[in-house]
Amino acid sequence: MKSVLITGGAGFIGSNFAHHALARRPDWSITVLDKLTYAGNPKNLCSLETNPRYRFVHGDIADPQVINSLFSKGLDMVFNFAAESHVDRSIECSNAFLRTDVYGVHTLLEAARRWPVYRFLQISTDEVYGSVRERAFREDAPVRPSNPYAASKAAAEALAHAYHATYGVPAIITRATNTYGPRQYPEKLIPLFITNALEGRPLPLYGNGDQIRDWLHVNDHCEALLHLVDHARTGDIYNIGAANERRNLDIAHLILEQLGQPVSLIRPVEDRPGHDRHYALDCAKLSALGWRAYIPFERGLRDTIAWYRHHPSWWGPLKSGAHAHYYQRQYGTEVFQPPDRLRGIR
């Protein structure tokens, strides 16, 4: 039985990966570590509680005592999903991003140096490249992060690379495009637009909405990570994408169309500072290993909308309290207005 640590496993991609890995790898015993910040939700993992190959540990990757305790018992693989990940929040205050995304990764790597593991996957992002200038980015393109979140992830990558080169830590770095699907905290674009549309609230769209992103379904993302465990070369970087490039404005229209809501719900708001216009990845390196995305965007979006439609008890409480204050501060009172104050909404 292989012992696997998933950090940030109560969050969006981490929790989906925990479910996916337990189903696909019967010889894995999984420990999920999560600090349970606002984006870490125990409900994401409740269906795993009776699985004898699963356990949960409440803790912080930046806490050496917690990390050393886990590594000293022996681990075969580490998947580091733990991160502060919302660009807007990093622009507002970057302190937490430096602690988790940089110092936390350093803490994990130090433990992996002391108690060696077979694989250490550092889950990164295409945002480290910055905005596309001429053609889709390959893994050897220079990194030019445009916001504090992307900079913190680039710094984490540099640490992982250095610990591989210096100490032989078997690090593999993945840079995925925008991931979407069930259990994503409703501050990110797709779950925010879906849940707002379900409530009849305005959809806050930065600028004119012409920012282009490649959208990767979380199940395809999880499958790519399992594929890399088996086929990747340690010390390497791998792009993960789905060739599903869409403008943010088009995403808003698709969501409103599927939910039967009027386009008048789209509400342009002031663009954020340093907003990258276009992300695009060349994924030939991963494709050469025999992986490709299988979920068409239209089907993936339809299934994601259905999940949020049928799970209001999951996302409803998340949009109150501190999130509501943050949302109003970020987008303004007009966009925040509750649904019973709106008119003409189905």
ROZA-536104 format. One record per residue (C-alpha): residue number from 1; residue in one letter; y negated, z, x. Coordinates in Angstrom, 3 decimals. Each point is the difference from the previous one (the first is absolute). Example, Ala and Ser with C-alpha at 12.3 -4.5 7.8 and 13.67 -1.06 7.14 Angstrom:
BEGIN
+-----+------+----------+----------+----------+
|  nr | rest |    north |       up |     east |
+-----+------+----------+----------+----------+
|   1 |    a |    4.500 |    7.800 |   12.300 |
|   2 |    s |   -3.440 |   -0.660 |    1.370 |
+-----+------+----------+----------+----------+
***
This chain:
BEGIN
+-----+------+----------+----------+----------+
|  nr | rest |    north |       up |     east |
+-----+------+----------+----------+----------+
|   1 |    m |    0.000 |    0.000 |    0.000 |
|   2 |    k |   -3.364 |   -1.055 |    1.440 |
|   3 |    s |   -2.837 |    2.510 |   -0.231 |
|   4 |    v |   -3.243 |   -1.660 |   -1.103 |
|   5 |    l |   -3.514 |    1.453 |   -0.283 |
|   6 |    i |   -2.481 |   -1.632 |   -2.392 |
|   7 |    t |   -3.487 |    1.395 |    0.460 |
|   8 |    g |   -2.488 |   -0.461 |   -2.818 |
|   9 |    g |    3.015 |   -0.451 |   -2.248 |
|  10 |    a |   -1.684 |    1.310 |   -3.153 |
|  11 |    g |   -2.602 |   -2.742 |    0.144 |
|  12 |    f |    0.179 |   -3.545 |   -1.310 |
|  13 |    i |    1.936 |   -2.033 |    2.574 |
|  14 |    g |    1.776 |    3.028 |    1.468 |
|  15 |    s |    1.475 |    1.123 |   -3.321 |
|  16 |    n |    1.073 |   -3.536 |   -0.880 |
|  17 |    f |    1.628 |   -0.268 |    3.414 |
|  18 |    a |    1.841 |    3.304 |   -0.481 |
|  19 |    h |    1.482 |   -1.285 |   -3.268 |
|  20 |    h |    0.763 |   -3.402 |    1.516 |
|  21 |    a |    1.623 |    1.344 |    3.165 |
|  22 |    l |    2.212 |    2.513 |   -1.794 |
|  23 |    a |    1.257 |   -2.776 |   -2.272 |
|  24 |    r |    0.507 |   -2.578 |    2.746 |
|  25 |    r |    1.225 |    2.182 |    2.881 |
|  26 |    p |    2.776 |    2.391 |   -1.132 |
|  27 |    d |    0.434 |    1.234 |    3.580 |
|  28 |    w |   -3.563 |    1.355 |    0.178 |
|  29 |    s |   -1.004 |    3.604 |   -0.582 |
|  30 |    i |   -3.729 |    0.088 |   -0.690 |
|  31 |    t |   -2.614 |    2.704 |    0.511 |
|  32 |    v |   -3.378 |   -0.679 |   -1.593 |
|  33 |    l |   -2.977 |    1.755 |    1.564 |
|  34 |    d |   -3.289 |    0.001 |   -1.873 |
|  35 |    k |   -3.205 |    2.009 |    0.103 |
|  36 |    l |   -0.533 |   -0.640 |   -3.727 |
|  37 |    t |   -3.618 |   -1.026 |    0.196 |
|  38 |    y |   -1.589 |   -1.562 |   -3.089 |
|  39 |    a |    2.072 |   -3.181 |    0.545 |
|  40 |    g |    3.327 |    1.775 |    0.519 |
|  41 |    n |    1.724 |    0.582 |   -3.321 |
|  42 |    p |    3.214 |    2.072 |   -0.342 |
|  43 |    k |    0.738 |   -1.905 |   -3.220 |
|  44 |    n |    0.673 |   -3.047 |    2.168 |
|  45 |    l |    3.104 |    1.711 |    1.354 |
|  46 |    c |    1.271 |    2.144 |   -2.867 |
|  47 |    s |    2.884 |   -2.354 |   -0.826 |
|  48 |    l |    1.351 |    0.483 |    3.537 |
|  49 |    e |    0.246 |    3.789 |   -0.160 |
|  50 |    t |    3.690 |    0.018 |   -0.958 |
|  51 |    n |    0.973 |   -2.443 |    2.747 |
|  52 |    p |    1.928 |    1.891 |    2.726 |
|  53 |    r |   -1.335 |   -2.448 |    2.617 |
|  54 |    y |   -3.636 |    0.889 |   -0.723 |
|  55 |    r |   -2.233 |    2.971 |    0.740 |
|  56 |    f |   -3.736 |    0.592 |   -0.145 |
|  57 |    v |   -2.170 |    1.889 |    2.503 |
|  58 |    h |   -3.602 |    0.882 |   -0.770 |
|  59 |    g |   -1.960 |   -0.405 |    3.217 |
|  60 |    d |   -2.591 |   -1.829 |    2.080 |
|  61 |    i |    0.835 |   -2.538 |    2.713 |
|  62 |    a |   -2.921 |    1.432 |    1.990 |
|  63 |    d |    1.705 |    3.426 |    0.123 |
|  64 |    p |    2.085 |    0.157 |    3.226 |
|  65 |    q |    2.002 |    2.979 |   -1.236 |
|  66 |    v |    1.203 |   -1.869 |   -3.089 |
|  67 |    i |    0.699 |   -3.214 |    1.911 |
|  68 |    n |    1.809 |    1.665 |    2.888 |
|  69 |    s |    2.196 |    1.913 |   -2.422 |
|  70 |    l |    1.119 |   -3.264 |   -1.649 |
|  71 |    f |    0.530 |   -1.962 |    3.212 |
|  72 |    s |    1.808 |    2.802 |    1.826 |
|  73 |    k |    2.791 |   -0.104 |   -2.589 |
|  74 |    g |    0.706 |   -3.618 |    0.950 |
|  75 |    l |   -1.345 |   -3.203 |   -1.591 |
|  76 |    d |    1.232 |   -3.550 |    0.275 |
|  77 |    m |   -2.964 |   -1.785 |   -1.554 |
|  78 |    v |   -3.606 |    0.687 |   -0.963 |
|  79 |    f |   -2.065 |   -2.019 |   -2.472 |
|  80 |    n |   -3.621 |    1.093 |    0.159 |
|  81 |    f |   -1.746 |   -0.827 |   -3.275 |
|  82 |    a |   -2.231 |    3.082 |    0.164 |
|  83 |    a |   -3.635 |   -1.085 |    0.063 |
|  84 |    e |   -3.344 |    0.268 |   -1.644 |
|  85 |    s |   -0.225 |   -3.547 |   -1.260 |
|  86 |    h |   -2.926 |   -0.680 |   -2.331 |
|  87 |    v |   -2.739 |   -1.989 |    1.741 |
|  88 |    d |   -2.749 |    1.219 |   -2.330 |
|  89 |    r |    0.806 |    3.627 |    0.775 |
|  90 |    s |   -0.003 |   -0.715 |    3.734 |
|  91 |    i |   -3.506 |   -1.433 |   -0.302 |
|  92 |    e |   -1.143 |    3.101 |   -1.851 |
|  93 |    c |    1.597 |    2.431 |    2.503 |
|  94 |    s |    2.394 |   -0.922 |    2.816 |
|  95 |    n |    1.004 |    3.459 |    1.272 |
|  96 |    a |    3.286 |    0.212 |   -1.928 |
|  97 |    f |    0.913 |   -3.517 |    1.154 |
|  98 |    l |   -0.306 |    0.969 |    3.647 |
|  99 |    r |    2.049 |    3.154 |   -0.486 |
| 100 |    t |    2.901 |   -1.597 |   -1.864 |
| 101 |    d |   -0.021 |   -3.613 |    1.154 |
| 102 |    v |   -0.634 |    0.713 |    3.692 |
| 103 |    y |    0.751 |    3.611 |    0.914 |
| 104 |    g |    2.906 |    0.135 |   -2.457 |
| 105 |    v |    1.566 |   -3.082 |    1.590 |
| 106 |    h |   -0.505 |    1.556 |    3.438 |
| 107 |    t |    1.843 |    3.107 |   -1.187 |
| 108 |    l |    2.928 |   -2.090 |   -1.244 |
| 109 |    l |    0.172 |   -2.030 |    3.200 |
| 110 |    e |   -0.055 |    3.113 |    2.145 |
| 111 |    a |    2.982 |    1.328 |   -1.940 |
| 112 |    a |    1.796 |   -3.351 |    0.301 |
| 113 |    r |   -0.554 |    0.147 |    3.757 |
| 114 |    r |    1.492 |    3.486 |    0.195 |
| 115 |    w |    2.884 |   -0.609 |   -2.432 |
| 116 |    p |    0.839 |   -3.724 |    0.242 |
| 117 |    v |    0.687 |   -2.067 |   -3.105 |
| 118 |    y |    1.641 |   -3.410 |   -0.487 |
| 119 |    r |   -2.894 |   -1.586 |   -1.941 |
| 120 |    f |   -3.621 |    1.034 |   -0.594 |
| 121 |    l |   -1.773 |   -2.236 |   -2.506 |
| 122 |    q |   -3.765 |    0.350 |   -0.080 |
| 123 |    i |   -1.149 |   -1.469 |   -3.318 |
| 124 |    s |   -3.354 |   -1.669 |    0.573 |
| 125 |    t |   -2.161 |   -2.535 |   -1.826 |
| 126 |    d |   -1.366 |   -3.531 |    0.257 |
| 127 |    e |   -3.473 |    1.545 |   -0.159 |
| 128 |    v |    0.126 |    0.702 |    3.741 |
| 129 |    y |   -0.655 |   -3.718 |    0.592 |
| 130 |    g |   -3.231 |   -0.071 |   -1.989 |
| 131 |    s |   -0.957 |   -3.032 |   -2.053 |
| 132 |    v |    1.595 |   -3.410 |    0.606 |
| 133 |    r |   -2.205 |   -2.313 |    2.028 |
| 134 |    e |    1.975 |   -3.224 |    0.422 |
| 135 |    r |    3.720 |    0.363 |   -0.730 |
| 136 |    a |    2.515 |    2.621 |   -1.060 |
| 137 |    f |    0.438 |    2.767 |    2.540 |
| 138 |    r |    3.071 |    0.142 |    2.214 |
| 139 |    e |    1.138 |    3.252 |    1.557 |
| 140 |    d |   -1.647 |   -0.861 |    3.331 |
| 141 |    a |   -3.473 |   -0.403 |   -1.565 |
| 142 |    p |   -2.627 |    2.528 |    1.148 |
| 143 |    v |   -0.680 |    2.893 |   -2.322 |
| 144 |    r |   -3.559 |    0.334 |   -1.355 |
| 145 |    p |    0.001 |    2.749 |   -2.636 |
| 146 |    s |   -3.016 |   -0.083 |   -2.305 |
| 147 |    n |    0.159 |    3.479 |   -1.552 |
| 148 |    p |    1.000 |    3.526 |    1.054 |
| 149 |    y |    3.375 |   -0.212 |   -1.763 |
| 150 |    a |    0.974 |   -3.189 |    1.835 |
| 151 |    a |   -1.276 |    1.478 |    3.268 |
| 152 |    s |    2.156 |    3.104 |   -0.453 |
| 153 |    k |    3.078 |   -2.172 |   -0.597 |
| 154 |    a |   -0.794 |   -2.130 |    3.063 |
| 155 |    a |   -0.269 |    3.161 |    2.078 |
| 156 |    a |    3.386 |    1.171 |   -1.307 |
| 157 |    e |    1.519 |   -3.342 |    0.992 |
| 158 |    a |   -1.427 |    0.350 |    3.498 |
| 159 |    l |    1.589 |    3.428 |    0.311 |
| 160 |    a |    3.373 |   -1.291 |   -1.191 |
| 161 |    h |   -0.156 |   -2.873 |    2.484 |
| 162 |    a |   -0.997 |    2.354 |    2.833 |
| 163 |    y |    2.827 |    2.441 |   -0.755 |
| 164 |    h |    2.474 |   -2.877 |    0.010 |
| 165 |    a |   -1.304 |   -1.364 |    3.308 |
| 166 |    t |   -0.347 |    3.388 |    1.704 |
| 167 |    y |    2.810 |    2.128 |   -1.436 |
| 168 |    g |    2.365 |   -2.508 |   -1.548 |
| 169 |    v |   -0.550 |    1.176 |   -3.588 |
| 170 |    p |    1.700 |   -2.760 |   -2.060 |
| 171 |    a |   -3.090 |   -0.800 |   -2.047 |
| 172 |    i |   -0.242 |   -2.986 |   -2.328 |
| 173 |    i |   -3.366 |   -0.767 |   -1.598 |
| 174 |    t |   -0.255 |   -1.740 |   -3.351 |
| 175 |    r |   -3.161 |   -1.537 |   -1.412 |
| 176 |    a |    0.373 |   -0.722 |   -3.699 |
| 177 |    t |   -2.324 |   -1.695 |   -2.416 |
| 178 |    n |   -1.297 |    1.699 |   -3.158 |
| 179 |    t |    2.976 |    1.647 |   -1.680 |
| 180 |    y |    0.190 |    0.539 |   -3.762 |
| 181 |    g |    2.505 |    1.306 |   -2.542 |
| 182 |    p |    0.998 |    3.197 |   -1.841 |
| 183 |    r |   -1.222 |    3.458 |    1.034 |
| 184 |    q |   -3.190 |   -1.181 |    1.740 |
| 185 |    y |   -2.892 |    2.431 |   -0.305 |
| 186 |    p |   -2.587 |   -1.445 |   -2.413 |
| 187 |    e |   -2.833 |   -0.321 |    2.491 |
| 188 |    k |    1.379 |   -3.221 |    1.519 |
| 189 |    l |   -0.975 |   -3.310 |   -1.561 |
| 190 |    i |    3.056 |   -0.971 |   -2.059 |
| 191 |    p |    0.874 |    3.424 |   -1.490 |
| 192 |    l |   -3.702 |    0.751 |   -0.545 |
| 193 |    f |   -0.533 |   -3.241 |   -1.890 |
| 194 |    i |    3.227 |    0.399 |   -2.002 |
| 195 |    t |   -0.667 |    3.577 |   -1.083 |
| 196 |    n |   -3.667 |   -0.674 |   -0.743 |
| 197 |    a |    0.954 |   -2.998 |   -2.116 |
| 198 |    l |    2.611 |    2.071 |   -1.860 |
| 199 |    e |   -2.745 |    2.517 |   -0.813 |
| 200 |    g |   -2.606 |   -2.637 |   -0.818 |
| 201 |    r |   -2.164 |    1.025 |    2.945 |
| 202 |    p |   -2.005 |   -2.404 |    2.172 |
| 203 |    l |    1.678 |   -1.467 |    3.089 |
| 204 |    p |   -2.332 |    0.632 |    2.986 |
| 205 |    l |    0.051 |   -3.155 |    2.121 |
| 206 |    y |   -1.656 |    0.022 |    3.407 |
| 207 |    g |   -2.609 |   -2.721 |    0.380 |
| 208 |    n |    1.048 |   -3.312 |   -1.536 |
| 209 |    g |    3.712 |    0.733 |    0.418 |
| 210 |    d |    0.663 |   -2.840 |    2.424 |
| 211 |    q |    1.810 |    2.236 |    2.505 |
| 212 |    i |    3.469 |   -1.442 |    0.651 |
| 213 |    r |    3.102 |    2.107 |    0.571 |
| 214 |    d |    3.701 |   -0.777 |    0.373 |
| 215 |    w |    2.006 |    2.113 |   -2.461 |
| 216 |    l |    3.421 |    1.370 |    0.940 |
| 217 |    h |    2.208 |    1.741 |   -2.567 |
| 218 |    v |    1.084 |    3.449 |    1.156 |
| 219 |    n |    3.717 |   -0.861 |   -0.396 |
| 220 |    d |   -0.411 |   -2.959 |    2.349 |
| 221 |    h |   -1.881 |    2.256 |    2.417 |
| 222 |    c |    2.814 |    2.562 |   -0.073 |
| 223 |    e |    2.641 |   -2.657 |    0.556 |
| 224 |    a |   -1.948 |   -1.369 |    2.970 |
| 225 |    l |    0.028 |    3.444 |    1.625 |
| 226 |    l |    3.766 |    0.323 |   -0.438 |
| 227 |    h |    0.401 |   -3.465 |    1.490 |
| 228 |    l |   -2.088 |    0.972 |    3.019 |
| 229 |    v |    2.099 |    3.107 |    0.628 |
| 230 |    d |    2.961 |   -2.305 |    0.516 |
| 231 |    h |   -1.651 |   -2.950 |    1.756 |
| 232 |    a |   -3.332 |    0.941 |    1.623 |
| 233 |    r |   -0.574 |    0.400 |    3.695 |
| 234 |    t |   -1.513 |    3.337 |    0.958 |
| 235 |    g |   -3.534 |   -0.166 |    1.328 |
| 236 |    d |   -0.815 |   -2.989 |   -2.198 |
| 237 |    i |   -2.434 |   -0.555 |   -2.872 |
| 238 |    y |    1.022 |   -1.777 |   -3.205 |
| 239 |    n |   -2.214 |   -1.410 |   -2.751 |
| 240 |    i |    1.321 |    0.398 |   -3.550 |
| 241 |    g |   -1.490 |   -2.267 |   -2.653 |
| 242 |    a |    0.892 |   -1.949 |   -3.114 |
| 243 |    a |   -2.328 |   -3.044 |    0.015 |
| 244 |    n |   -1.456 |    1.160 |   -3.338 |
| 245 |    e |   -3.698 |   -0.366 |    0.782 |
| 246 |    r |   -2.301 |    0.684 |   -2.944 |
| 247 |    r |   -3.681 |    0.758 |   -0.480 |
| 248 |    n |   -0.767 |    3.451 |   -1.385 |
| 249 |    l |   -1.760 |   -1.725 |   -2.895 |
| 250 |    d |    3.190 |   -1.918 |   -0.821 |
| 251 |    i |    1.984 |    3.250 |    0.030 |
| 252 |    a |   -2.410 |    1.487 |   -2.513 |
| 253 |    h |    0.341 |   -3.036 |   -2.283 |
| 254 |    l |    3.812 |    0.062 |    0.178 |
| 255 |    i |    0.153 |    3.692 |   -0.911 |
| 256 |    l |   -2.411 |   -0.346 |   -2.908 |
| 257 |    e |    1.836 |   -3.069 |   -1.281 |
| 258 |    q |    3.392 |    1.742 |    0.056 |
| 259 |    l |   -1.431 |    3.050 |   -1.781 |
| 260 |    g |   -1.967 |   -2.003 |   -2.562 |
| 261 |    q |   -3.329 |    1.424 |    1.093 |
| 262 |    p |   -3.312 |   -1.910 |    0.218 |
| 263 |    v |   -1.428 |   -1.221 |    3.303 |
| 264 |    s |   -3.172 |    1.861 |   -0.935 |
| 265 |    l |    1.722 |    3.103 |    1.396 |
| 266 |    i |   -0.559 |   -1.358 |    3.515 |
| 267 |    r |   -2.991 |    1.870 |    1.393 |
| 268 |    p |   -1.450 |   -1.153 |    3.368 |
| 269 |    v |   -1.058 |    2.895 |    2.238 |
| 270 |    e |   -1.767 |    0.084 |    3.347 |
| 271 |    d |    2.307 |   -1.162 |    2.770 |
| 272 |    r |    1.191 |    2.578 |    2.493 |
| 273 |    p |   -1.219 |   -0.073 |    3.637 |
| 274 |    g |    2.033 |   -2.084 |    2.438 |
| 275 |    h |    2.173 |   -1.479 |   -2.735 |
| 276 |    d |    2.468 |   -2.485 |    1.539 |
| 277 |    r |   -0.012 |   -3.275 |   -1.915 |
| 278 |    h |    3.460 |   -1.364 |    0.672 |
| 279 |    y |    3.304 |    1.328 |    1.339 |
| 280 |    a |    2.840 |   -2.385 |    0.850 |
| 281 |    l |    3.082 |    0.498 |    2.169 |
| 282 |    d |    2.299 |   -2.350 |    1.845 |
| 283 |    c |    3.441 |    1.530 |   -0.617 |
| 284 |    a |    2.084 |   -2.524 |    1.961 |
| 285 |    k |    1.227 |    2.721 |    2.371 |
| 286 |    l |    1.556 |    2.008 |   -2.837 |
| 287 |    s |    1.241 |   -3.134 |   -1.743 |
| 288 |    a |    1.864 |   -0.955 |    3.192 |
| 289 |    l |    1.998 |    3.225 |   -0.426 |
| 290 |    g |    1.189 |   -1.199 |   -3.420 |
| 291 |    w |   -2.341 |    1.842 |   -2.387 |
| 292 |    r |   -2.268 |   -1.356 |   -2.707 |
| 293 |    a |   -1.701 |    1.375 |   -3.114 |
| 294 |    y |    1.912 |   -0.677 |   -3.212 |
| 295 |    i |   -2.226 |    1.296 |   -2.807 |
| 296 |    p |   -2.483 |   -2.578 |   -1.363 |
| 297 |    f |   -3.424 |    1.498 |   -0.518 |
| 298 |    e |   -0.222 |   -0.836 |   -3.698 |
| 299 |    r |    3.289 |    1.795 |   -0.709 |
| 300 |    g |   -0.844 |    2.919 |    2.264 |
| 301 |    l |   -3.389 |    0.488 |   -1.652 |
| 302 |    r |    1.520 |   -0.235 |   -3.481 |
| 303 |    d |    2.622 |    2.624 |    0.891 |
| 304 |    t |   -2.656 |    2.238 |    1.569 |
| 305 |    i |   -2.180 |   -0.206 |   -3.103 |
| 306 |    a |    3.033 |    0.897 |   -2.133 |
| 307 |    w |    0.701 |    3.040 |    2.192 |
| 308 |    y |   -3.536 |    1.363 |   -0.388 |
| 309 |    r |    0.013 |   -0.789 |   -3.704 |
| 310 |    h |    3.158 |    2.092 |   -0.451 |
| 311 |    h |   -1.004 |    2.878 |    2.304 |
| 312 |    p |   -3.406 |    1.277 |   -1.198 |
| 313 |    s |    1.221 |    3.560 |    0.573 |
| 314 |    w |    0.281 |   -0.852 |    3.714 |
| 315 |    w |   -3.413 |   -1.550 |    0.562 |
| 316 |    g |   -2.086 |    1.604 |   -2.746 |
| 317 |    p |   -0.338 |    3.438 |    1.633 |
| 318 |    l |   -0.757 |   -1.637 |    3.372 |
| 319 |    k |   -3.196 |   -1.563 |   -1.384 |
| 320 |    s |   -1.575 |    3.313 |   -0.963 |
| 321 |    g |   -1.472 |    2.850 |    2.017 |
| 322 |    a |   -0.895 |   -0.781 |    3.608 |
| 323 |    h |    0.913 |   -3.673 |   -0.393 |
| 324 |    a |   -2.397 |   -0.372 |   -2.935 |
| 325 |    h |   -2.849 |    1.468 |    2.062 |
| 326 |    y |    0.841 |   -2.281 |    2.923 |
| 327 |    y |    0.233 |   -3.044 |   -2.290 |
| 328 |    q |   -3.378 |    0.681 |   -1.615 |
| 329 |    r |   -1.592 |    0.554 |    3.395 |
| 330 |    q |    1.541 |   -3.200 |    1.380 |
| 331 |    y |   -0.678 |   -2.413 |   -2.854 |
| 332 |    g |   -2.754 |    1.589 |   -2.066 |
| 333 |    t |   -0.347 |    1.520 |   -3.463 |
| 334 |    e |    0.059 |   -3.295 |   -1.897 |
| 335 |    v |    3.417 |   -0.988 |    1.360 |
| 336 |    f |    1.301 |    3.538 |   -0.438 |
| 337 |    q |   -0.787 |    0.302 |   -3.715 |
| 338 |    p |    3.040 |    1.221 |   -1.985 |
| 339 |    p |    1.801 |   -2.444 |   -2.302 |
| 340 |    d |   -1.249 |    1.515 |   -3.269 |
| 341 |    r |   -3.549 |   -0.969 |    1.010 |
| 342 |    l |    0.890 |   -3.653 |    0.455 |
| 343 |    r |   -0.368 |   -2.538 |   -2.765 |
| 344 |    g |    2.041 |   -3.042 |   -0.991 |
| 345 |    i |    3.090 |    0.959 |    2.002 |
| 346 |    r |    3.460 |   -0.732 |   -1.353 |
+-----+------+----------+----------+----------+
***
